[in-house]
């Protein structure tokens, strides 16, 4: 279980998944949307990524 679905929580989940592909991983956060890269928002708004 990882508390926080921000960048650090997502990296922690990815690291755990890489170490154990069968592990049960749960991200807990207070945002209603799935985790996303806040750093990518300007590029998304400028239509540089999908």
NORJORA-V449760 format. One record per backbone hydrogen bond with DSSP energy under -1.0 kcal/mol. NH is the residue of the N-H (numbers start at 1). CO is the residue of the C=O. E is the energy in kcal/mol with one decimal. If there is no record, write none. Layout:
nh & co & e
NH & CO & E
NH & CO & E
This chain:
nh & co & e
2 & 26 & -3.4
4 & 28 & -4.5
10 & 6 & -2.4
11 & 7 & -2.5
12 & 8 & -2.3
13 & 9 & -2.3
14 & 10 & -2.6
15 & 11 & -2.5
16 & 12 & -2.5
17 & 13 & -2.6
18 & 14 & -2.3
19 & 15 & -2.0
20 & 16 & -2.4
23 & 20 & -1.5
28 & 2 & -3.0
44 & 40 & -2.3
45 & 41 & -2.7
46 & 42 & -1.7
47 & 44 & -1.4
48 & 43 & -3.0
